[in-house]
Amino acid sequence: MSVRAYIVKKIETDKVLFNLWHDVALVDYLKDWGCLGELNMDMAGLAEIPIQALEEFVYSEHSKNMDKEKIDYLKEIVIDYKDRGEDYIMVYCY
């Protein structure tokens, strides 16, 4: 069976999960996971972020220099998605 390319008519976004220019530790961590390889050279596009990657990040030494409010927000997201049985968060970076 072939793979088709569909026209996108609408992308609906929610809250900002992180900032690719400012949350460098998180971005580097997600790059190491291979999560951001789908983005173009300007770091724009769609990417799937594994909940496991976010969870490991927020409880690791990698997050020690991030703002506490940002870490708490990421923890809330992890809990919410795990409670819903979701394994990934789809993000649109632009």
PDB file of N, CA, C and O in Angstrom:
ATOM      1  N   MET A   1       0.845  -1.177   0.000  1.00  0.00           N
ATOM      2  CA  MET A   1       0.000   0.000   0.000  1.00  0.00           C
ATOM      3  C   MET A   1       0.890   1.240   0.000  1.00  0.00           C
ATOM      4  O   MET A   1       1.907   1.267   0.694  1.00  0.00           O
ATOM      5  N   SER A   2       0.529   2.248  -0.755  1.00  0.00           N
ATOM      6  CA  SER A   2       1.336   3.455  -0.864  1.00  0.00           C
ATOM      7  C   SER A   2       1.028   4.448   0.271  1.00  0.00           C
ATOM      8  O   SER A   2       0.003   4.356   0.946  1.00  0.00           O
ATOM      9  N   VAL A   3       1.946   5.386   0.448  1.00  0.00           N
ATOM     10  CA  VAL A   3       1.784   6.456   1.438  1.00  0.00           C
ATOM     11  C   VAL A   3       1.422   7.715   0.679  1.00  0.00           C
ATOM     12  O   VAL A   3       2.077   8.067  -0.303  1.00  0.00           O
ATOM     13  N   ARG A   4       0.393   8.384   1.125  1.00  0.00           N
ATOM     14  CA  ARG A   4      -0.099   9.582   0.438  1.00  0.00           C
ATOM     15  C   ARG A   4       0.199  10.844   1.242  1.00  0.00           C
ATOM     16  O   ARG A   4       0.287  10.799   2.469  1.00  0.00           O
ATOM     17  N   ALA A   5       0.351  11.952   0.555  1.00  0.00           N
ATOM     18  CA  ALA A   5       0.554  13.251   1.196  1.00  0.00           C
ATOM     19  C   ALA A   5      -0.757  14.023   1.125  1.00  0.00           C
ATOM     20  O   ALA A   5      -1.264  14.305   0.039  1.00  0.00           O
ATOM     21  N   TYR A   6      -1.291  14.357   2.267  1.00  0.00           N
ATOM     22  CA  TYR A   6      -2.577  15.055   2.339  1.00  0.00           C
ATOM     23  C   TYR A   6      -2.378  16.551   2.549  1.00  0.00           C
ATOM     24  O   TYR A   6      -1.411  16.976   3.180  1.00  0.00           O
ATOM     25  N   ILE A   7      -3.283  17.325   2.026  1.00  0.00           N
ATOM     26  CA  ILE A   7      -3.282  18.763   2.247  1.00  0.00           C
ATOM     27  C   ILE A   7      -3.785  19.028   3.663  1.00  0.00           C
ATOM     28  O   ILE A   7      -4.810  18.488   4.081  1.00  0.00           O
ATOM     29  N   VAL A   8      -3.058  19.859   4.389  1.00  0.00           N
ATOM     30  CA  VAL A   8      -3.456  20.239   5.747  1.00  0.00           C
ATOM     31  C   VAL A   8      -4.273  21.512   5.652  1.00  0.00           C
ATOM     32  O   VAL A   8      -3.820  22.514   5.100  1.00  0.00           O
ATOM     33  N   LYS A   9      -5.476  21.465   6.193  1.00  0.00           N
ATOM     34  CA  LYS A   9      -6.347  22.643   6.159  1.00  0.00           C
ATOM     35  C   LYS A   9      -6.345  23.399   7.483  1.00  0.00           C
ATOM     36  O   LYS A   9      -6.607  24.602   7.516  1.00  0.00           O
ATOM     37  N   LYS A  10      -6.049  22.694   8.577  1.00  0.00           N
ATOM     38  CA  LYS A  10      -6.108  23.369   9.865  1.00  0.00           C
ATOM     39  C   LYS A  10      -5.181  22.665  10.854  1.00  0.00           C
ATOM     40  O   LYS A  10      -5.201  21.441  10.984  1.00  0.00           O
ATOM     41  N   ILE A  11      -4.379  23.453  11.539  1.00  0.00           N
ATOM     42  CA  ILE A  11      -3.591  22.960  12.668  1.00  0.00           C
ATOM     43  C   ILE A  11      -4.023  23.793  13.866  1.00  0.00           C
ATOM     44  O   ILE A  11      -3.897  25.018  13.860  1.00  0.00           O
ATOM     45  N   GLU A  12      -4.525  23.132  14.874  1.00  0.00           N
ATOM     46  CA  GLU A  12      -4.985  23.826  16.074  1.00  0.00           C
ATOM     47  C   GLU A  12      -3.959  23.612  17.172  1.00  0.00           C
ATOM     48  O   GLU A  12      -3.615  22.474  17.490  1.00  0.00           O
ATOM     49  N   THR A  13      -3.469  24.697  17.751  1.00  0.00           N
ATOM     50  CA  THR A  13      -2.466  24.590  18.804  1.00  0.00           C
ATOM     51  C   THR A  13      -3.067  24.913  20.166  1.00  0.00           C
ATOM     52  O   THR A  13      -4.126  25.531  20.270  1.00  0.00           O
ATOM     53  N   ASP A  14      -2.369  24.483  21.193  1.00  0.00           N
ATOM     54  CA  ASP A  14      -2.776  24.717  22.575  1.00  0.00           C
ATOM     55  C   ASP A  14      -1.688  25.579  23.222  1.00  0.00           C
ATOM     56  O   ASP A  14      -1.126  26.461  22.573  1.00  0.00           O
ATOM     57  N   LYS A  15      -1.397  25.328  24.475  1.00  0.00           N
ATOM     58  CA  LYS A  15      -0.384  26.088  25.206  1.00  0.00           C
ATOM     59  C   LYS A  15       1.020  25.775  24.688  1.00  0.00           C
ATOM     60  O   LYS A  15       1.260  24.729  24.084  1.00  0.00           O
ATOM     61  N   VAL A  16       1.939  26.710  24.940  1.00  0.00           N
ATOM     62  CA  VAL A  16       3.345  26.504  24.609  1.00  0.00           C
ATOM     63  C   VAL A  16       3.911  25.475  25.582  1.00  0.00           C
ATOM     64  O   VAL A  16       3.765  25.617  26.796  1.00  0.00           O
ATOM     65  N   LEU A  17       4.557  24.441  25.049  1.00  0.00           N
ATOM     66  CA  LEU A  17       5.181  23.420  25.894  1.00  0.00           C
ATOM     67  C   LEU A  17       6.577  23.862  26.310  1.00  0.00           C
ATOM     68  O   LEU A  17       6.942  23.740  27.480  1.00  0.00           O
ATOM     69  N   PHE A  18       7.360  24.372  25.365  1.00  0.00           N
ATOM     70  CA  PHE A  18       8.685  24.891  25.659  1.00  0.00           C
ATOM     71  C   PHE A  18       9.114  25.802  24.517  1.00  0.00           C
ATOM     72  O   PHE A  18       8.482  25.832  23.462  1.00  0.00           O
ATOM     73  N   ASN A  19      10.207  26.552  24.742  1.00  0.00           N
ATOM     74  CA  ASN A  19      10.731  27.467  23.747  1.00  0.00           C
ATOM     75  C   ASN A  19      12.045  26.904  23.226  1.00  0.00           C
ATOM     76  O   ASN A  19      12.974  26.676  24.002  1.00  0.00           O
ATOM     77  N   LEU A  20      12.128  26.682  21.944  1.00  0.00           N
ATOM     78  CA  LEU A  20      13.312  26.064  21.352  1.00  0.00           C
ATOM     79  C   LEU A  20      14.558  26.936  21.445  1.00  0.00           C
ATOM     80  O   LEU A  20      15.671  26.413  21.392  1.00  0.00           O
ATOM     81  N   TRP A  21      14.406  28.231  21.582  1.00  0.00           N
ATOM     82  CA  TRP A  21      15.560  29.116  21.701  1.00  0.00           C
ATOM     83  C   TRP A  21      16.003  29.326  23.141  1.00  0.00           C
ATOM     84  O   TRP A  21      17.182  29.570  23.393  1.00  0.00           O
ATOM     85  N   HIS A  22      15.069  29.233  24.095  1.00  0.00           N
ATOM     86  CA  HIS A  22      15.409  29.550  25.480  1.00  0.00           C
ATOM     87  C   HIS A  22      15.583  28.327  26.374  1.00  0.00           C
ATOM     88  O   HIS A  22      16.385  28.362  27.307  1.00  0.00           O
ATOM     89  N   ASP A  23      14.864  27.266  26.115  1.00  0.00           N
ATOM     90  CA  ASP A  23      14.940  26.059  26.951  1.00  0.00           C
ATOM     91  C   ASP A  23      15.966  25.090  26.356  1.00  0.00           C
ATOM     92  O   ASP A  23      15.639  23.975  25.948  1.00  0.00           O
ATOM     93  N   VAL A  24      17.218  25.558  26.322  1.00  0.00           N
ATOM     94  CA  VAL A  24      18.291  24.855  25.629  1.00  0.00           C
ATOM     95  C   VAL A  24      18.540  23.460  26.216  1.00  0.00           C
ATOM     96  O   VAL A  24      18.750  22.506  25.467  1.00  0.00           O
ATOM     97  N   ALA A  25      18.520  23.338  27.532  1.00  0.00           N
ATOM     98  CA  ALA A  25      18.786  22.036  28.154  1.00  0.00           C
ATOM     99  C   ALA A  25      17.749  21.002  27.709  1.00  0.00           C
ATOM    100  O   ALA A  25      18.097  19.860  27.410  1.00  0.00           O
ATOM    101  N   LEU A  26      16.485  21.402  27.667  1.00  0.00           N
ATOM    102  CA  LEU A  26      15.424  20.499  27.239  1.00  0.00           C
ATOM    103  C   LEU A  26      15.564  20.165  25.756  1.00  0.00           C
ATOM    104  O   LEU A  26      15.425  19.007  25.362  1.00  0.00           O
ATOM    105  N   VAL A  27      15.835  21.163  24.946  1.00  0.00           N
ATOM    106  CA  VAL A  27      15.987  20.938  23.503  1.00  0.00           C
ATOM    107  C   VAL A  27      17.152  19.984  23.243  1.00  0.00           C
ATOM    108  O   VAL A  27      17.026  19.062  22.437  1.00  0.00           O
ATOM    109  N   ASP A  28      18.276  20.196  23.912  1.00  0.00           N
ATOM    110  CA  ASP A  28      19.424  19.291  23.743  1.00  0.00           C
ATOM    111  C   ASP A  28      19.071  17.874  24.168  1.00  0.00           C
ATOM    112  O   ASP A  28      19.455  16.908  23.509  1.00  0.00           O
ATOM    113  N   TYR A  29      18.341  17.753  25.268  1.00  0.00           N
ATOM    114  CA  TYR A  29      17.930  16.439  25.758  1.00  0.00           C
ATOM    115  C   TYR A  29      17.026  15.738  24.734  1.00  0.00           C
ATOM    116  O   TYR A  29      17.195  14.552  24.453  1.00  0.00           O
ATOM    117  N   LEU A  30      16.077  16.480  24.188  1.00  0.00           N
ATOM    118  CA  LEU A  30      15.161  15.901  23.198  1.00  0.00           C
ATOM    119  C   LEU A  30      15.884  15.568  21.894  1.00  0.00           C
ATOM    120  O   LEU A  30      15.531  14.596  21.226  1.00  0.00           O
ATOM    121  N   LYS A  31      16.884  16.358  21.528  1.00  0.00           N
ATOM    122  CA  LYS A  31      17.701  16.029  20.355  1.00  0.00           C
ATOM    123  C   LYS A  31      18.422  14.705  20.574  1.00  0.00           C
ATOM    124  O   LYS A  31      18.496  13.873  19.670  1.00  0.00           O
ATOM    125  N   ASP A  32      18.954  14.515  21.779  1.00  0.00           N
ATOM    126  CA  ASP A  32      19.634  13.256  22.101  1.00  0.00           C
ATOM    127  C   ASP A  32      18.682  12.071  21.993  1.00  0.00           C
ATOM    128  O   ASP A  32      19.100  10.966  21.647  1.00  0.00           O
ATOM    129  N   TRP A  33      17.428  12.292  22.282  1.00  0.00           N
ATOM    130  CA  TRP A  33      16.396  11.255  22.156  1.00  0.00           C
ATOM    131  C   TRP A  33      16.010  11.040  20.692  1.00  0.00           C
ATOM    132  O   TRP A  33      15.377  10.039  20.356  1.00  0.00           O
ATOM    133  N   GLY A  34      16.389  11.972  19.829  1.00  0.00           N
ATOM    134  CA  GLY A  34      16.029  11.888  18.417  1.00  0.00           C
ATOM    135  C   GLY A  34      14.644  12.421  18.109  1.00  0.00           C
ATOM    136  O   GLY A  34      14.092  12.153  17.042  1.00  0.00           O
ATOM    137  N   CYS A  35      14.082  13.175  19.041  1.00  0.00           N
ATOM    138  CA  CYS A  35      12.700  13.660  18.888  1.00  0.00           C
ATOM    139  C   CYS A  35      12.557  14.811  17.918  1.00  0.00           C
ATOM    140  O   CYS A  35      11.486  14.997  17.339  1.00  0.00           O
ATOM    141  N   LEU A  36      13.597  15.580  17.728  1.00  0.00           N
ATOM    142  CA  LEU A  36      13.463  16.800  16.950  1.00  0.00           C
ATOM    143  C   LEU A  36      14.030  16.668  15.545  1.00  0.00           C
ATOM    144  O   LEU A  36      14.146  17.662  14.828  1.00  0.00           O
ATOM    145  N   GLY A  37      14.377  15.471  15.153  1.00  0.00           N
ATOM    146  CA  GLY A  37      14.947  15.236  13.834  1.00  0.00           C
ATOM    147  C   GLY A  37      13.982  15.486  12.695  1.00  0.00           C
ATOM    148  O   GLY A  37      14.401  15.645  11.548  1.00  0.00           O
ATOM    149  N   GLU A  38      12.696  15.521  12.998  1.00  0.00           N
ATOM    150  CA  GLU A  38      11.675  15.759  11.977  1.00  0.00           C
ATOM    151  C   GLU A  38      11.527  17.244  11.634  1.00  0.00           C
ATOM    152  O   GLU A  38      10.875  17.593  10.650  1.00  0.00           O
ATOM    153  N   LEU A  39      12.133  18.116  12.444  1.00  0.00           N
ATOM    154  CA  LEU A  39      12.030  19.553  12.198  1.00  0.00           C
ATOM    155  C   LEU A  39      12.985  19.963  11.086  1.00  0.00           C
ATOM    156  O   LEU A  39      13.995  19.300  10.850  1.00  0.00           O
ATOM    157  N   ASN A  40      12.662  21.061  10.402  1.00  0.00           N
ATOM    158  CA  ASN A  40      13.540  21.517   9.325  1.00  0.00           C
ATOM    159  C   ASN A  40      14.753  22.248   9.892  1.00  0.00           C
ATOM    160  O   ASN A  40      14.928  22.314  11.108  1.00  0.00           O
ATOM    161  N   MET A  41      15.591  22.796   9.012  1.00  0.00           N
ATOM    162  CA  MET A  41      16.836  23.422   9.466  1.00  0.00           C
ATOM    163  C   MET A  41      16.603  24.665  10.329  1.00  0.00           C
ATOM    164  O   MET A  41      17.503  25.092  11.051  1.00  0.00           O
ATOM    165  N   ASP A  42      15.419  25.237  10.261  1.00  0.00           N
ATOM    166  CA  ASP A  42      15.067  26.377  11.104  1.00  0.00           C
ATOM    167  C   ASP A  42      14.378  25.948  12.398  1.00  0.00           C
ATOM    168  O   ASP A  42      13.878  26.781  13.154  1.00  0.00           O
ATOM    169  N   MET A  43      14.361  24.631  12.644  1.00  0.00           N
ATOM    170  CA  MET A  43      13.707  24.041  13.818  1.00  0.00           C
ATOM    171  C   MET A  43      12.198  24.285  13.796  1.00  0.00           C
ATOM    172  O   MET A  43      11.588  24.479  14.848  1.00  0.00           O
ATOM    173  N   ALA A  44      11.601  24.275  12.625  1.00  0.00           N
ATOM    174  CA  ALA A  44      10.156  24.431  12.482  1.00  0.00           C
ATOM    175  C   ALA A  44       9.569  23.142  11.938  1.00  0.00           C
ATOM    176  O   ALA A  44      10.226  22.413  11.195  1.00  0.00           O
ATOM    177  N   GLY A  45       8.326  22.867  12.315  1.00  0.00           N
ATOM    178  CA  GLY A  45       7.622  21.697  11.827  1.00  0.00           C
ATOM    179  C   GLY A  45       6.917  20.960  12.944  1.00  0.00           C
ATOM    180  O   GLY A  45       6.776  21.477  14.053  1.00  0.00           O
ATOM    181  N   LEU A  46       6.475  19.750  12.647  1.00  0.00           N
ATOM    182  CA  LEU A  46       5.786  18.901  13.615  1.00  0.00           C
ATOM    183  C   LEU A  46       6.752  17.867  14.181  1.00  0.00           C
ATOM    184  O   LEU A  46       7.592  17.329  13.459  1.00  0.00           O
ATOM    185  N   ALA A  47       6.627  17.596  15.464  1.00  0.00           N
ATOM    186  CA  ALA A  47       7.457  16.578  16.117  1.00  0.00           C
ATOM    187  C   ALA A  47       6.647  15.885  17.197  1.00  0.00           C
ATOM    188  O   ALA A  47       5.765  16.483  17.813  1.00  0.00           O
ATOM    189  N   GLU A  48       6.958  14.617  17.418  1.00  0.00           N
ATOM    190  CA  GLU A  48       6.347  13.863  18.512  1.00  0.00           C
ATOM    191  C   GLU A  48       7.350  13.761  19.655  1.00  0.00           C
ATOM    192  O   GLU A  48       8.474  13.293  19.475  1.00  0.00           O
ATOM    193  N   ILE A  49       6.923  14.207  20.830  1.00  0.00           N
ATOM    194  CA  ILE A  49       7.760  14.171  22.022  1.00  0.00           C
ATOM    195  C   ILE A  49       7.270  13.039  22.917  1.00  0.00           C
ATOM    196  O   ILE A  49       6.132  13.079  23.385  1.00  0.00           O
ATOM    197  N   PRO A  50       8.108  12.026  23.165  1.00  0.00           N
ATOM    198  CA  PRO A  50       7.682  10.947  24.058  1.00  0.00           C
ATOM    199  C   PRO A  50       7.491  11.456  25.492  1.00  0.00           C
ATOM    200  O   PRO A  50       8.320  12.204  26.011  1.00  0.00           O
ATOM    201  N   ILE A  51       6.410  11.047  26.111  1.00  0.00           N
ATOM    202  CA  ILE A  51       6.163  11.407  27.511  1.00  0.00           C
ATOM    203  C   ILE A  51       7.313  10.912  28.377  1.00  0.00           C
ATOM    204  O   ILE A  51       7.713  11.586  29.326  1.00  0.00           O
ATOM    205  N   GLN A  52       7.837   9.758  28.057  1.00  0.00           N
ATOM    206  CA  GLN A  52       8.958   9.196  28.817  1.00  0.00           C
ATOM    207  C   GLN A  52      10.167  10.135  28.782  1.00  0.00           C
ATOM    208  O   GLN A  52      10.845  10.300  29.796  1.00  0.00           O
ATOM    209  N   ALA A  53      10.440  10.742  27.647  1.00  0.00           N
ATOM    210  CA  ALA A  53      11.566  11.673  27.535  1.00  0.00           C
ATOM    211  C   ALA A  53      11.353  12.889  28.433  1.00  0.00           C
ATOM    212  O   ALA A  53      12.270  13.313  29.136  1.00  0.00           O
ATOM    213  N   LEU A  54      10.138  13.452  28.409  1.00  0.00           N
ATOM    214  CA  LEU A  54       9.842  14.600  29.279  1.00  0.00           C
ATOM    215  C   LEU A  54       9.948  14.224  30.746  1.00  0.00           C
ATOM    216  O   LEU A  54      10.506  14.970  31.551  1.00  0.00           O
ATOM    217  N   GLU A  55       9.410  13.064  31.085  1.00  0.00           N
ATOM    218  CA  GLU A  55       9.433  12.615  32.475  1.00  0.00           C
ATOM    219  C   GLU A  55      10.869  12.421  32.961  1.00  0.00           C
ATOM    220  O   GLU A  55      11.224  12.858  34.056  1.00  0.00           O
ATOM    221  N   GLU A  56      11.683  11.769  32.149  1.00  0.00           N
ATOM    222  CA  GLU A  56      13.080  11.568  32.535  1.00  0.00           C
ATOM    223  C   GLU A  56      13.799  12.903  32.687  1.00  0.00           C
ATOM    224  O   GLU A  56      14.598  13.088  33.605  1.00  0.00           O
ATOM    225  N   PHE A  57      13.508  13.829  31.781  1.00  0.00           N
ATOM    226  CA  PHE A  57      14.169  15.134  31.835  1.00  0.00           C
ATOM    227  C   PHE A  57      13.840  15.881  33.120  1.00  0.00           C
ATOM    228  O   PHE A  57      14.750  16.356  33.799  1.00  0.00           O
ATOM    229  N   VAL A  58      12.569  15.995  33.468  1.00  0.00           N
ATOM    230  CA  VAL A  58      12.181  16.826  34.617  1.00  0.00           C
ATOM    231  C   VAL A  58      12.687  16.272  35.945  1.00  0.00           C
ATOM    232  O   VAL A  58      12.815  17.018  36.916  1.00  0.00           O
ATOM    233  N   TYR A  59      12.973  14.988  36.000  1.00  0.00           N
ATOM    234  CA  TYR A  59      13.477  14.399  37.243  1.00  0.00           C
ATOM    235  C   TYR A  59      14.979  14.132  37.189  1.00  0.00           C
ATOM    236  O   TYR A  59      15.514  13.413  38.032  1.00  0.00           O
ATOM    237  N   SER A  60      15.662  14.713  36.194  1.00  0.00           N
ATOM    238  CA  SER A  60      17.099  14.473  36.050  1.00  0.00           C
ATOM    239  C   SER A  60      17.890  15.744  36.361  1.00  0.00           C
ATOM    240  O   SER A  60      17.326  16.820  36.558  1.00  0.00           O
ATOM    241  N   GLU A  61      19.189  15.587  36.399  1.00  0.00           N
ATOM    242  CA  GLU A  61      20.093  16.715  36.616  1.00  0.00           C
ATOM    243  C   GLU A  61      20.074  17.685  35.436  1.00  0.00           C
ATOM    244  O   GLU A  61      20.458  18.845  35.587  1.00  0.00           O
ATOM    245  N   HIS A  62      19.638  17.229  34.277  1.00  0.00           N
ATOM    246  CA  HIS A  62      19.601  18.083  33.084  1.00  0.00           C
ATOM    247  C   HIS A  62      18.686  19.293  33.284  1.00  0.00           C
ATOM    248  O   HIS A  62      18.893  20.334  32.661  1.00  0.00           O
ATOM    249  N   SER A  63      17.694  19.163  34.133  1.00  0.00           N
ATOM    250  CA  SER A  63      16.722  20.238  34.325  1.00  0.00           C
ATOM    251  C   SER A  63      17.063  21.170  35.481  1.00  0.00           C
ATOM    252  O   SER A  63      16.296  22.088  35.775  1.00  0.00           O
ATOM    253  N   LYS A  64      18.180  20.958  36.133  1.00  0.00           N
ATOM    254  CA  LYS A  64      18.488  21.711  37.358  1.00  0.00           C
ATOM    255  C   LYS A  64      18.590  23.223  37.173  1.00  0.00           C
ATOM    256  O   LYS A  64      18.352  23.973  38.120  1.00  0.00           O
ATOM    257  N   ASN A  65      18.935  23.682  35.982  1.00  0.00           N
ATOM    258  CA  ASN A  65      19.075  25.123  35.753  1.00  0.00           C
ATOM    259  C   ASN A  65      17.830  25.758  35.146  1.00  0.00           C
ATOM    260  O   ASN A  65      17.821  26.957  34.867  1.00  0.00           O
ATOM    261  N   MET A  66      16.789  24.973  34.940  1.00  0.00           N
ATOM    262  CA  MET A  66      15.551  25.525  34.392  1.00  0.00           C
ATOM    263  C   MET A  66      14.710  26.145  35.491  1.00  0.00           C
ATOM    264  O   MET A  66      14.814  25.780  36.662  1.00  0.00           O
ATOM    265  N   ASP A  67      13.888  27.075  35.094  1.00  0.00           N
ATOM    266  CA  ASP A  67      12.965  27.751  35.992  1.00  0.00           C
ATOM    267  C   ASP A  67      12.037  26.728  36.657  1.00  0.00           C
ATOM    268  O   ASP A  67      11.502  25.842  35.990  1.00  0.00           O
ATOM    269  N   LYS A  68      11.850  26.855  37.974  1.00  0.00           N
ATOM    270  CA  LYS A  68      11.012  25.909  38.721  1.00  0.00           C
ATOM    271  C   LYS A  68       9.579  25.869  38.180  1.00  0.00           C
ATOM    272  O   LYS A  68       8.968  24.802  38.119  1.00  0.00           O
ATOM    273  N   GLU A  69       9.050  27.019  37.793  1.00  0.00           N
ATOM    274  CA  GLU A  69       7.687  27.062  37.243  1.00  0.00           C
ATOM    275  C   GLU A  69       7.596  26.253  35.948  1.00  0.00           C
ATOM    276  O   GLU A  69       6.601  25.567  35.714  1.00  0.00           O
ATOM    277  N   LYS A  70       8.625  26.331  35.112  1.00  0.00           N
ATOM    278  CA  LYS A  70       8.643  25.574  33.858  1.00  0.00           C
ATOM    279  C   LYS A  70       8.700  24.077  34.151  1.00  0.00           C
ATOM    280  O   LYS A  70       8.000  23.293  33.510  1.00  0.00           O
ATOM    281  N   ILE A  71       9.526  23.677  35.113  1.00  0.00           N
ATOM    282  CA  ILE A  71       9.630  22.257  35.480  1.00  0.00           C
ATOM    283  C   ILE A  71       8.301  21.765  36.040  1.00  0.00           C
ATOM    284  O   ILE A  71       7.845  20.677  35.686  1.00  0.00           O
ATOM    285  N   ASP A  72       7.681  22.547  36.905  1.00  0.00           N
ATOM    286  CA  ASP A  72       6.378  22.159  37.471  1.00  0.00           C
ATOM    287  C   ASP A  72       5.335  22.014  36.363  1.00  0.00           C
ATOM    288  O   ASP A  72       4.522  21.090  36.394  1.00  0.00           O
ATOM    289  N   TYR A  73       5.357  22.921  35.388  1.00  0.00           N
ATOM    290  CA  TYR A  73       4.431  22.852  34.259  1.00  0.00           C
ATOM    291  C   TYR A  73       4.668  21.566  33.459  1.00  0.00           C
ATOM    292  O   TYR A  73       3.716  20.871  33.106  1.00  0.00           O
ATOM    293  N   LEU A  74       5.922  21.254  33.174  1.00  0.00           N
ATOM    294  CA  LEU A  74       6.234  20.034  32.428  1.00  0.00           C
ATOM    295  C   LEU A  74       5.806  18.785  33.203  1.00  0.00           C
ATOM    296  O   LEU A  74       5.342  17.814  32.605  1.00  0.00           O
ATOM    297  N   LYS A  75       5.957  18.806  34.521  1.00  0.00           N
ATOM    298  CA  LYS A  75       5.505  17.677  35.354  1.00  0.00           C
ATOM    299  C   LYS A  75       3.991  17.509  35.252  1.00  0.00           C
ATOM    300  O   LYS A  75       3.494  16.386  35.160  1.00  0.00           O
ATOM    301  N   GLU A  76       3.259  18.621  35.269  1.00  0.00           N
ATOM    302  CA  GLU A  76       1.793  18.564  35.126  1.00  0.00           C
ATOM    303  C   GLU A  76       1.411  17.954  33.779  1.00  0.00           C
ATOM    304  O   GLU A  76       0.491  17.139  33.705  1.00  0.00           O
ATOM    305  N   ILE A  77       2.109  18.343  32.725  1.00  0.00           N
ATOM    306  CA  ILE A  77       1.840  17.806  31.391  1.00  0.00           C
ATOM    307  C   ILE A  77       2.086  16.304  31.373  1.00  0.00           C
ATOM    308  O   ILE A  77       1.278  15.544  30.840  1.00  0.00           O
ATOM    309  N   VAL A  78       3.197  15.879  31.954  1.00  0.00           N
ATOM    310  CA  VAL A  78       3.525  14.446  32.011  1.00  0.00           C
ATOM    311  C   VAL A  78       2.420  13.678  32.721  1.00  0.00           C
ATOM    312  O   VAL A  78       1.958  12.652  32.221  1.00  0.00           O
ATOM    313  N   ILE A  79       1.997  14.161  33.868  1.00  0.00           N
ATOM    314  CA  ILE A  79       0.950  13.484  34.643  1.00  0.00           C
ATOM    315  C   ILE A  79      -0.349  13.434  33.840  1.00  0.00           C
ATOM    316  O   ILE A  79      -0.999  12.391  33.771  1.00  0.00           O
ATOM    317  N   ASP A  80      -0.727  14.564  33.232  1.00  0.00           N
ATOM    318  CA  ASP A  80      -1.969  14.635  32.454  1.00  0.00           C
ATOM    319  C   ASP A  80      -1.957  13.637  31.299  1.00  0.00           C
ATOM    320  O   ASP A  80      -2.928  12.904  31.107  1.00  0.00           O
ATOM    321  N   TYR A  81      -0.888  13.600  30.540  1.00  0.00           N
ATOM    322  CA  TYR A  81      -0.827  12.704  29.385  1.00  0.00           C
ATOM    323  C   TYR A  81      -0.756  11.239  29.813  1.00  0.00           C
ATOM    324  O   TYR A  81      -1.350  10.374  29.169  1.00  0.00           O
ATOM    325  N   LYS A  82      -0.037  10.961  30.888  1.00  0.00           N
ATOM    326  CA  LYS A  82       0.017   9.574  31.381  1.00  0.00           C
ATOM    327  C   LYS A  82      -1.352   9.120  31.878  1.00  0.00           C
ATOM    328  O   LYS A  82      -1.753   7.982  31.637  1.00  0.00           O
ATOM    329  N   ASP A  83      -2.072  10.006  32.572  1.00  0.00           N
ATOM    330  CA  ASP A  83      -3.417   9.680  33.052  1.00  0.00           C
ATOM    331  C   ASP A  83      -4.367   9.357  31.899  1.00  0.00           C
ATOM    332  O   ASP A  83      -5.282   8.547  32.046  1.00  0.00           O
ATOM    333  N   ARG A  84      -4.139  10.000  30.749  1.00  0.00           N
ATOM    334  CA  ARG A  84      -4.979   9.755  29.575  1.00  0.00           C
ATOM    335  C   ARG A  84      -4.469   8.589  28.721  1.00  0.00           C
ATOM    336  O   ARG A  84      -5.058   8.260  27.691  1.00  0.00           O
ATOM    337  N   GLY A  85      -3.374   7.975  29.159  1.00  0.00           N
ATOM    338  CA  GLY A  85      -2.828   6.844  28.424  1.00  0.00           C
ATOM    339  C   GLY A  85      -2.090   7.236  27.154  1.00  0.00           C
ATOM    340  O   GLY A  85      -1.901   6.406  26.265  1.00  0.00           O
ATOM    341  N   GLU A  86      -1.677   8.474  27.063  1.00  0.00           N
ATOM    342  CA  GLU A  86      -0.952   8.966  25.885  1.00  0.00           C
ATOM    343  C   GLU A  86       0.546   8.725  26.066  1.00  0.00           C
ATOM    344  O   GLU A  86       1.089   8.912  27.155  1.00  0.00           O
ATOM    345  N   ASP A  87       1.200   8.312  24.994  1.00  0.00           N
ATOM    346  CA  ASP A  87       2.650   8.073  25.039  1.00  0.00           C
ATOM    347  C   ASP A  87       3.450   9.211  24.435  1.00  0.00           C
ATOM    348  O   ASP A  87       4.648   9.332  24.691  1.00  0.00           O
ATOM    349  N   TYR A  88       2.797  10.053  23.628  1.00  0.00           N
ATOM    350  CA  TYR A  88       3.485  11.133  22.922  1.00  0.00           C
ATOM    351  C   TYR A  88       2.673  12.420  22.972  1.00  0.00           C
ATOM    352  O   TYR A  88       1.452  12.400  23.124  1.00  0.00           O
ATOM    353  N   ILE A  89       3.378  13.539  22.842  1.00  0.00           N
ATOM    354  CA  ILE A  89       2.761  14.851  22.653  1.00  0.00           C
ATOM    355  C   ILE A  89       3.184  15.312  21.261  1.00  0.00           C
ATOM    356  O   ILE A  89       4.375  15.351  20.952  1.00  0.00           O
ATOM    357  N   MET A  90       2.219  15.657  20.430  1.00  0.00           N
ATOM    358  CA  MET A  90       2.523  16.225  19.127  1.00  0.00           C
ATOM    359  C   MET A  90       2.708  17.723  19.303  1.00  0.00           C
ATOM    360  O   MET A  90       1.821  18.403  19.819  1.00  0.00           O
ATOM    361  N   VAL A  91       3.855  18.241  18.879  1.00  0.00           N
ATOM    362  CA  VAL A  91       4.108  19.679  18.975  1.00  0.00           C
ATOM    363  C   VAL A  91       4.329  20.254  17.587  1.00  0.00           C
ATOM    364  O   VAL A  91       4.897  19.603  16.710  1.00  0.00           O
ATOM    365  N   TYR A  92       3.873  21.480  17.404  1.00  0.00           N
ATOM    366  CA  TYR A  92       4.075  22.216  16.166  1.00  0.00           C
ATOM    367  C   TYR A  92       5.005  23.373  16.498  1.00  0.00           C
ATOM    368  O   TYR A  92       4.626  24.279  17.240  1.00  0.00           O
ATOM    369  N   CYS A  93       6.204  23.350  15.962  1.00  0.00           N
ATOM    370  CA  CYS A  93       7.198  24.380  16.256  1.00  0.00           C
ATOM    371  C   CYS A  93       7.243  25.386  15.119  1.00  0.00           C
ATOM    372  O   CYS A  93       7.433  25.016  13.960  1.00  0.00           O
ATOM    373  N   TYR A  94       7.070  26.637  15.447  1.00  0.00           N
ATOM    374  CA  TYR A  94       7.112  27.697  14.431  1.00  0.00           C
ATOM    375  C   TYR A  94       7.498  29.013  15.056  1.00  0.00           C
ATOM    376  O   TYR A  94       7.586  30.025  14.359  1.00  0.00           O
TER     377      TYR A  94
END
